[in-house]
Every structure is written in structure tokens, then in C-alpha cells.
Amino acid sequence: MDLSLIIPCYNEQDSLPAFLEAVTATYDATGLEYELVFIDDGCTDGTNGILTRFARERGARHVRVVTFSRNFGKESGILAGLEHARGDCIGIIDADLQQRPETLLEMYRILCEHPEYDSVAACQFDRKQGPVRKLFSSAFYGTFNSVSSTQLIPEASDFRVFRRKVAVAILSLPEYYRFSKGIFAWIGFKTYPFPYTPDKRAAGTSKWSFRQLWNYGKEGMLSFSTLPLRISTWIGAISSVIALVYLVIVIYEWAALHNSFAGYPTIVCLILLFGGLILLTLGILGEYLGRVYVQGKNRPIYIASEVITVDDGKETDEG
């Protein structure tokens, strides 16, 4: 198998027909031995029916459809795709046609022509977004690279092609909270940044809300940086210094200037200040402790209710 394409899907029934036509037309003409690995991430529309018919009606020579028991998220979909992909090279692409199959083929050819590279990552250097979203995106990459020893390629996406050894390295990481951009950067390997501009969606709307993107970025920060824990230490140290300085001032005012302070307002302010700092520190610790708790349960990252594999018209159905 020359190339495996991992396609995570979540309620993509409107864009899938156009995507299937585009991807088969692109890769059938190349003579490559390729497979399509679709991940049905708990879709609630007609996505699964479209994928099942496509596989069983021999829409392509090699097709796999992995159906999740519920929605586990795109990161789980990428992991499932890596576990089921059989190609010497593996690509990840969305089904909404913002990421064109022709672009991925061009990236694959770059990888083949340059053996010194292990991965080709598509980068949106010119994002067609609103100013607020673009600002937050730039701020995320800048902040992440400043607080973490793992350095992300600016504007790099999950849209990429890489060699089998990269997939093996990713699959060796057992963490429950997965952040693919950080994982690709952490495992190393030489990556070629490929500039591209995404097309408009074939149909439908983005499944990523601003809140989801915010949480996704927060999870990435917590997964690859312990800076928030160190910030808690700094907060405690600075608070202690402020308290000590304030105590010295109070003693000086009382002993040298014979001034008396109104005790009640002072005590209330100090209680509110240090109570807030304590709760902030506990909240940061709780974020990390919660992740350790969930990881310690050792639950599967996803559950596949069905896996359909079709190779040259022969079907294997795994429940």
C-alpha cells in the first residue's frame, strides 16, 4: 500500500458525495495503490450510510470505515485512523473539501522526491479569517512556543502527509488527552512546511465553535507545558513578599509614628486577596490533577462499534 488517507468525519453528509468524487478521480489517475480510511465519529446524520454504500459498491479498491460508538472527537478519529492505516505513507485530510485531495497528492509527491523529509505539513500562512479569530490564532502559536519546550510550526495544521515511521512514533504515545499539533512537533522528524490556502467548504458549516477552539487550545497548553504550575509558585512567592512588606509597614506605622489602623477593613481585604490567590492556585492544580485522574483510569480513547474493510471487492466486517 503506497498511501493511506485518513478522513475523520462528523456529520458530513452534504459534502461527502463531492469529496468522494474528487478523491477517487484524483488518485485513480495516479496508478498509486491507495486506501481510504474513513472515521465515522458518532455521526447523527446520513454520513455512515454514504460511507457504507461507497465501500460496498466498490467506490475505491481499498476502503475502511471505522464507526465509533459515539462522538469521541477529531483527535480520537486521527488516532483510530493511524491504527487502521496500512500505507507506507499516511495523509490526514478533512471531508469538507477545504483541504483538496489534489493538494495532498502534491504534498505526497514532495515527500517522495525529498527523502530527507519525513513529513510534509500544510501551513495556512495567509488565513482568510476575521481579525479577532486571526488575532487569537497568532496569539496561541506565539504563547505556546514561549511557554513550552515543544515548538509548533506556526499555522501548521493536521492536514499533512508523513512516513510510516512517524505514525509508529505517534502510536507509541499512550496519553489520553491528545493534541496532534503538539504530538507531531514533540516526536521530532524533519518536516517540510507546505504553504496552502484552504478552499470554501463544499457544504455545511464548520463544526468548531469559538468555545471549542478555546478549549482545544487550552488542552494543548496543559498537555505540553507545566508553566501554569510554576505560575502558582510565583503567585505564592509574590503574595508572601507583599504580605511581609505590608507587615513591616504596619509595625513601623505603629511603633515609630504611633498610628493605628482600622483592623476590620484591612483583614477583609487580606482575606479576599489571599483567598482568591489560594483558589486560583488550587484551580490550576486541579486542572493537572484531573488529567492525571482520567489518565489513571486507562479508559480507551475511542470505541469502534464496527469496522468495515473492503479490498478489491472482498469485504471484512468486524463488529
Secondary structure, 3 states (H helix, E strand, C coil): CCEEEEEEECCCCCCHHHHHHHHHHHHHCCCCCEEEEEEECCCCCCHHHHHHHHHHCCCCCEEEEEEECCCCCHHHHHHHHHHHCCCCEEEECCCCCCCCHHHHHHHHHHHHHCCCCCEEEEECCCCCCCHHHHHHHHHHHHHHHHHCCCCCCCCEEEEEEEEHHHHHHHHCCCCCCCCHHHHHHHCCCCEEEEECCCCCCCCCCCCCCHHHHHHHHHHHHHHHCCHHHHHHHHHHHHHHHHHHHHHHHHHHHHHCCCCCCCHHHHHHHHHHHHHHHHHHHHHHHHHHHHHHHHHHHCCCCCCEEEEEEEECCEEEEEC
